[in-house]
């Protein structure tokens, strides 16, 4: 006899992008293959965040573009099985990742177009 188990539904995942720039509005535009979250203006001290259900077969991926004045950063905000966390802090010198179980690290520096 073969019993097929129904895949368990996992808890929703969250991504947070917090603006810790000094007195500057941050423009955030994030998307996945299936969802475009659009552009958002994020005030200093505020966060842009969203939740989603991971793909049943894995491979969930969200990427974002950040802009402030004439500087830009593009990065992977969430990638299942690789960067499975989604806590980011945007500072004057760049983008920092803040995983719960590891030290904060500099993910990317600002680039000029």
N, C-alpha and C positions, 0 to 999 in steps of 0.2 A: 504494500500500500504506500502511495506517495502522497504526502500532505504538503500543499503549497502554502507557505506562510505569506500573509499579506504584508507588504512593506510598511514599516512604521512611519508615521508622519512626524517629522522632527519639528522642534520648536522654531518659530520664525527667527531669522537672523536680522541683526541691526547694523547699520553703518552710520557713524557720526562724524561730521566734519565741523570742527569748532574754529571760529575766527578769533585768534589771539594777536592779530595785527595791531599796531599802534595807530589807532584812529583812522582806519581805512575800511571801506566796504569791500567785501570779498564777493566775487562772482563765481558761482559754482554751477557746473553743468555735468550731470552724470547720466550714464546709460548702460544698458546691457544689450545683448543681441535682440532681446524681445521688448525691452522697455526703455523709453527715453523719458527721463525725469524732468527734462527742461532746465532752463537757466533760473538761478535763484540768487538774489542779493542778500548776503548774510552780514548783519551788523556786527561790530566789535563785541566780543563776549557771547555772541549767540551761536547756535549750531544749526546746520542743515542735517536732517537725519531721515532715514527711511527704513522700513522693514520689508522682508521678502521671504518667501518660502524657497529653500534651496531646491534645485532641480532634482527630481527623484533619482535620476541616473548619474548625478554628479556633474561637475563642470560649470557651476554657477560662476559668472564673471561680471563684475561691474567696473567700469573705468570712468574717470572724471577728469575734467579740465578746470583748472583754477585760474582766475585772472584778477589782478589788482594793478591799477594804473597801466603801465606798459610792460608788465612782467607776467609770465605764464608758467604753469606747471601742469603736466599731464601725467597721470599715474593710475595704476590698478588699485581701486579702493577695496575690492573684495575678490578673491579667487579661491574657490573651494580647494581644499587639500594642499594649498601652498601658503597663501596669506589669509587664512580663514578667520581673520579678525577684521574689524572695520572701525577702529577708533583712530581718528586723525586730528592733529592740531596744526593749524596754519599760523606760522610766525613770520616776523620780518625777514628772517634768514632762510626760511624754507618750510617744508612739510615734515612733520614728525609723526611717526607711528607710536601708538601707546597700547601695545598688547597687555592684557591683564597679568600674564605670567612671565613677562620678559621686560628688560629695561627699555626705556624710551630710546628711539633711534631716529636719526635724520634720514628720511626716505628720499627727498629730492630738494634741490636748491632752485631758486627762481631763475628763469631764463628770459632773456629779452628777445622779442621776435626779430 
